[in-house]
Amino acid sequence: MSTSFSAKESDIAIIGLSCKFPGANNVSEFWHNLQSGTESSTAFSDDELQAAGVLPAKLQNPNYVKANNIIPDVDMFDAGFFGISKKEAEIIDPQQRLFLEHAYLTLENAGYDSLTYEGLIGVYAGIGMNTYILNNLRDRYQQASSIEHYRLMLANDKDFLPTRISYKLDLKGPSLLINTACSTSLVVVHMACLSLLNGECDMALAGCAAIRFPQVAGYEYQEEMIFSPDGHCRAFDSDAQGTILGDGLGVILLKRLEDAIADRDTIHCLIRGSAINNDGAIKTGFTAPSVEGQAKVILEALSAADIEADSIGYVEAHGTGTSLGDPIEIEALTQAYHAYTDAKGYCALGSVKTNIGHLDVAAGMAGLIKTLLMLKHKTLVPTLHYQRANPDIDFHNSPFFVNTETTEWCSDGRPRRAGVSSFGIGGTNAHIIMEEMPSVSPTAETKVASHLLMLSAKTEKALQKITSSLSSHLKRNKDIVLGDVAFTLSVGRRAYPYRAYAICEDSGDAALTLALQEETHFFKQNDVSDHPVIFVLPGNIARNDITLTDELYHNNLQYRQAVDECAEIVFNLTGQDIKELSDQTANSINTQLDDQIRLFTLEYALMTMWHTLGVVPSAIFASGLSQYSAACISGVFSPELVLKFICANNDLDEQAQSVDDQRQRLLTELIKSQKTTLSLPKTPLKLGYDQHRLTEQNALDVSYWAKIFGTADSDEHNITDWSFESSNCHFLLYHDSHITNTFVEKPAGSVGTIVKSTSAPNKLATSLENMGQLWLQGVKARYELLYSDWQYQRIPLVDYPFERQRYWIEADAQERPHQDGRQSELLKMLQEKPAVGRKQLLVSHIQEEFTNILGPEANKPNENEKLLDLGIESLALIEVVAKLGTQLEQQIPPSKIVEYPTIASFAEYILDQRGLGLQETNVKATQDSGEDSVTAVAITQEQPSANSRRQLRKRLRA
């Protein structure tokens, strides 16, 4: 992305978004519905309503409107993706679950992985009234223990929405809940913008969710209330009598504009200014709107944006379709705009509530995303059900007209701009000024021969889905720049265990490759492990494979800089430009010297590139001249010293018996002349075909380096011990060398994963193949830096395919805790069973309790497994202990899991305390005789020691 656009310091960019609104599961579906003028209301039959619990008397009421604007699958969630247990997922407010998924999707849409992003990401969120706990969890809450009350609070209280997002996505910026009734969404956006401008975070997620339960339900129309008598919202129309409620959520990602441009983000549109205020007491009642308050907030937003009102081409109004609210809103808008201009009828007006109803706290987010899409597509979409104006609205003397058709949004030469309003019950008003992002030159497709596409998912099924989805996306968008796709996949997608890669030439080739998934072009791996990497330098790469200025030189900055560094040194020594040399070069220095210089330069440049990419070897195996390359990369020599030594060796008499002595004197003189010394290697080295470790003594011994310079590389059978790093390493090899062939021929399992080049090492394709193989094996690296010369852009691609399952508690089928005072079944069974069998019964019961928490996919915990090592969330662990106490009618201190860490030992402790252990007869006899009654009481009411409580807290915090 290239642009000469000058960003204002206060401009905020919207760089990512995700939504789920009535009739639309995503942004593209929402835009399609808006363009086509679709109303997404759901009408229910009497049978559906009666099955949902609506009483027959209501159904017979002529004022009962049997419609709602709902979103589907609110009971579905990918709990496993976020590491949430089945039991916890079932009690979390579905609003919060959906918000979590869409927060993740918003970051992906913008091309960011929160785990690798180096800046601070804030969360500013709003959420509707929690009706899930009121309808579905009501009885459970009323009968719950104190611990379950606490768990239900964490899962359902509004306060924990933003912090749950920050925790699950590892976001370290501010994390705030904001609620101002119907104006919540725009207030959330306003506060997020201020946080960015104040430097509190570098990006900010801003969003709202509103879902009511039960969904299958209508409402009762009552005159002068806000609900419509026919299930339609007719904003600004003479027949308007109210609105209809709806469900939905939307999340956007905000960033300072100058940063978004610098980071090559896709910028959907700009926020130029925003404002919030409150009506105060100067209105007819708490729920009534105020012309004065609304007009002021619009003026404040225009002032913050530093623009004239006559430059606004569209206003997304609050537009609830009430006979009182609509006229007040238009009067306030007119007052504010007349402070700037007397022009009439130039500004389009609309309300998304006519499409999807009133989404409560998420209403403003729906309006904002609608406006963003209109700015981006330069298209105005219709407001539905408008035929003639409300008689109390004077459109003729205002700047506004209601837009009722899908039409091109024409520009008068100035940027397209829009205002978005949202007014909350209670008087908190919000207004935002938005502007289109100026047209910029798209990324020019470079002449790069191929690109590496890296895909990953948490499961094999999800990997298959995302591969197919990306193939379809590339097929639909034939003009997409494949470099942008490769760049976004490498920097903007989290790396998961199930992985695949493909090397493709263009978007068409990529779409076909991903669709066919042929094993010769598409590579998959399901077992990744970030083991260390070992470089293997053969010392004798074929001459025709050494062209220093091939594709890699023109595509990778670090490789090119390293080649240029060596070329400058050689040119100063010989006057020869080694970048022009090849095996066909007629005027080379001489064949042997030519090969030695080029080989060293190639290996030095390649290793420099890999280091920059983050692939730093844990060791280097080298032979022949490559021993010098390895020593240089690991810091023993400087490249200048090595190249001077190679060039000077050309004048030595190789047949002389004293050649090693000559080399030693030569190397010593070079070290002195450069005023340097040999250094210890920073990376362990194995040198020569006997693969001996380079010792500290040899590393600093000039005679050692002089001696190995001329060693022959003929005995390939001396490679006897590759178990140095064994199977816990990945080996990066180059082809056409007997060291490579010998390595590959080793018996299966005797070495680790082999990443072998299939073409010349300086080819771009070779590096892509190597990187793809390392990626499959789980090696962490900055793969995007391979294309360091090209300014590729983060672009929206396809959403992660969550594997949602039903996590739901029906309102009439709740699991109720034992509260009737009768002895529990567990205690009864334990008392009736012989003493020798009680332990196994209780162990099995405890194992079942933990299996329920871990989920059906988890293995049953072993009785000798430590409780604190099961990976169970601390509150769930304490809840099981408390539940056992209730079932056995005794108090069990949770800290006892430190003293009795396994399931078996904990069961023995519980039985002993309840008088049901193997010693129960002796305990009972003692109690019957009255002996030491104080001790008996102490046993049954034992308090945890201070030390065990401290240990428990420490383990749970960890």
Secondary structure, 3 states (H helix, E strand, C coil): CECCCCCCCCCEEEEEEEEEECCECCHHHHHHHHHHCCCCCEECCHHHHHHCCCCHHHHHCCCEECEEECCCCCCEECCHHHCCCHHHHHHCCHHHHHHHHHHHHHHHHHCCCCCCCCCCEEEEEEECCCCHHHHCCHHHHHHCCHHHHHHHHHHHCCCHHHHHHHHHHCCCCCEEECCCHHHHHHHHHHHHHHHHHCCCCCEEEEEEEECCCCCCCCEECCCCCCECCCCCCCCCECCCCCECEECEEEEEEEEEHHHHHHCCCCCCEEEEEEEEEECCCCCCCCCCCCHHHHHHHHHHHHHHHCCCHHHCCEEECCCCCCCCHHHHHHHHHHHHHHCCCCCCCCEEEECCHHHHCECHHHHHHHHHHHHHHHHHHCEECCCCCCCCECCCCCHHHCCEEECCCCEECCCCCCCCEEEEEEECCCCEEEEEEEEECCCCECCCCCCCCCEEEEEEECCHHHHHHHHHHHHHHHHHCCCCCHHHHHHHHHHCCCCCCEEEEEEECCHHHHHHHHHHCCCCCEEEECCCCCCCEEEEECCCCCHHHCCCCCHHHHHCHHHHHHHHHHHHHHHHHHCCCHHHCCCCCCCCCCHHHHHHHHHHHHHHHHHHHHHHHCCCCCEEEECCCHHHHHHHHCCCCCHHHHHHHHHHHCCCCCCCCCHHHHHHHHHHHHHHHCCCCCCCCCCCEEECCCCEECCHHHHCCHHHHHHHCCCCCCCHHHCCCCCCCHHHCEEEECCCCHHHHHHHCCCCCCCCEEEECCCCCCCHHHHHHHHHHHHHHCCCCCHHHHHCCCCCCCCCCCCCCCCCEECCCCCCCCCCCCCCCCCCHHHHHHHHCCHHHHHHHHHHHHHHHHHHHHCCCCCCCCCCCEHHHCCCCHHHHHHHHHHHHHHCCCCCCCCHHHHCCEHHHHHHHHHHHCCCCCCHHHHHHHHHHCCCHHHHHHHHCCCCCHHHHHHHHHHHHC
